Amino acid sequence: MHASNGRRCREKFMDGRKSRGGDRMKAVSYRFNEYDIGGGMAQSILKKTRRYRHVSAVSVTYLLMFLGLLAPVISLILGIVRTAPIEAQSPLATSPMPSAMSFPGLVPLLILALLIALAFIILQARLEYRRKTYDPTWIFKSDERFKGMRQERLNASQLLLNDISTPASLDDAELAKIDDVLDFFEDLGFYQHGYQISPEVIHHHFYHWIRGYWSAARTYVERSRRDERKAWEHLEELFETGCDIETRDGGTRERELLDREEIKDFLSNEIDECKNDE
């Protein structure tokens, strides 16, 4: 499932939302199927991952080379500056150090060289930061895996749609068939947590499905946590981090959580997509 397909699915889903009442701005209740989502354990790691990329983008080799040159160059500049008044008073005076009188443009050149070296390090760090942010290496592997899960996604969507439409009609043993889909996003969140895939790349490719499946399955996840406290914690973290990206230019986190009718629309669209791809 490539990004263009994700955008088409999202556009289709958003059209369905608008057809039911335009741009509704009502807040989504934090209470759904007796699960208070405000008590979730996970938090967004968007700022954390960006700090990590900023630090790791700086080349240690270049930085050490720059620091190694900085001390002797500064010492040389100070030596030249100190000898300048002496040579100005006594033209016959000599100094083992290069002087400002013999090399009048040396100090500006040394300062310029330091600034150029520093600018190079900053430019290299910025380019490396962008490379780490938009690196698609691992996401393409996840795309292929997700495309190969049409049957699992179809089964999960049908079960969740039935559970949403007829509450308490399915027990957790039957709903456990959705675990494969949740595990896929859990793995994606695990790699995000370990700085292997950036939140921006995951959001671009998968946020539509992260949002939909988390909204639909969160009550099941909460019940599972009664026996396994950290069940699918990285999936929740994935959703929270995606919310940060989605709302950075406006909007509210409440609107990122789908309500009951929106969940039905998402699941129905997912069922249609999986059937058409077969």
HUFEN-V479431 format. One record per residue. N is the residue number from 1. RES is the residue in one letter. PHI is phi as a letter, one per 30 degrees, with the letter a starting at -180 (* if undefined). Layout:
BEGIN
N/RES/PHI, N/RES/PHI
END
This chain:
BEGIN
1/M/*, 2/H/c, 3/A/d, 4/S/d, 5/N/d, 6/G/d, 7/R/d, 8/R/d, 9/C/d, 10/R/d, 11/E/d, 12/K/d, 13/F/d, 14/M/d, 15/D/d, 16/G/d, 17/R/d, 18/K/d, 19/S/d, 20/R/c, 21/G/l, 22/G/i, 23/D/d, 24/R/d, 25/M/c, 26/K/d, 27/A/d, 28/V/d, 29/S/d, 30/Y/d, 31/R/c, 32/F/a, 33/N/h, 34/E/i, 35/Y/b, 36/D/d, 37/I/d, 38/G/d, 39/G/c, 40/G/d, 41/M/d, 42/A/c, 43/Q/b, 44/S/d, 45/I/c, 46/L/e, 47/K/d, 48/K/d, 49/T/d, 50/R/d, 51/R/d, 52/Y/d, 53/R/d, 54/H/d, 55/V/d, 56/S/d, 57/A/d, 58/V/d, 59/S/d, 60/V/d, 61/T/d, 62/Y/d, 63/L/d, 64/L/d, 65/M/d, 66/F/d, 67/L/d, 68/G/d, 69/L/d, 70/L/d, 71/A/d, 72/P/d, 73/V/d, 74/I/d, 75/S/d, 76/L/d, 77/I/d, 78/L/d, 79/G/d, 80/I/d, 81/V/d, 82/R/d, 83/T/d, 84/A/e, 85/P/d, 86/I/d, 87/E/d, 88/A/d, 89/Q/d, 90/S/b, 91/P/d, 92/L/d, 93/A/d, 94/T/c, 95/S/b, 96/P/d, 97/M/c, 98/P/e, 99/S/c, 100/A/d, 101/M/d, 102/S/d, 103/F/b, 104/P/d, 105/G/c, 106/L/d, 107/V/d, 108/P/e, 109/L/d, 110/L/d, 111/I/d, 112/L/d, 113/A/d, 114/L/d, 115/L/d, 116/I/d, 117/A/d, 118/L/d, 119/A/d, 120/F/d, 121/I/d, 122/I/d, 123/L/d, 124/Q/d, 125/A/d, 126/R/d, 127/L/d, 128/E/d, 129/Y/d, 130/R/d, 131/R/d, 132/K/d, 133/T/d, 134/Y/c, 135/D/d, 136/P/c, 137/T/e, 138/W/d, 139/I/d, 140/F/d, 141/K/d, 142/S/d, 143/D/e, 144/E/d, 145/R/d, 146/F/d, 147/K/d, 148/G/d, 149/M/c, 150/R/d, 151/Q/d, 152/E/d, 153/R/d, 154/L/d, 155/N/d, 156/A/d, 157/S/d, 158/Q/d, 159/L/d, 160/L/d, 161/L/d, 162/N/d, 163/D/d, 164/I/d, 165/S/d, 166/T/b, 167/P/e, 168/A/i, 169/S/d, 170/L/b, 171/D/c, 172/D/d, 173/A/d, 174/E/d, 175/L/d, 176/A/d, 177/K/d, 178/I/d, 179/D/e, 180/D/d, 181/V/d, 182/L/d, 183/D/d, 184/F/e, 185/F/d, 186/E/d, 187/D/d, 188/L/d, 189/G/d, 190/F/d, 191/Y/d, 192/Q/d, 193/H/d, 194/G/c, 195/Y/i, 196/Q/d, 197/I/b, 198/S/d, 199/P/e, 200/E/d, 201/V/d, 202/I/d, 203/H/d, 204/H/d, 205/H/c, 206/F/b, 207/Y/d, 208/H/e, 209/W/d, 210/I/e, 211/R/d, 212/G/d, 213/Y/d, 214/W/d, 215/S/d, 216/A/d, 217/A/c, 218/R/d, 219/T/d, 220/Y/d, 221/V/d, 222/E/d, 223/R/d, 224/S/d, 225/R/d, 226/R/d, 227/D/c, 228/E/b, 229/R/e, 230/K/c, 231/A/d, 232/W/h, 233/E/d, 234/H/d, 235/L/d, 236/E/d, 237/E/d, 238/L/d, 239/F/d, 240/E/d, 241/T/d, 242/G/d, 243/C/d, 244/D/e, 245/I/d, 246/E/d, 247/T/c, 248/R/d, 249/D/c, 250/G/k, 251/G/j, 252/T/b, 253/R/d, 254/E/e, 255/R/d, 256/E/d, 257/L/d, 258/L/d, 259/D/d, 260/R/e, 261/E/d, 262/E/d, 263/I/d, 264/K/d, 265/D/d, 266/F/d, 267/L/d, 268/S/d, 269/N/d, 270/E/d, 271/I/d, 272/D/d, 273/E/d, 274/C/d, 275/K/d, 276/N/d, 277/D/d, 278/E/d
END
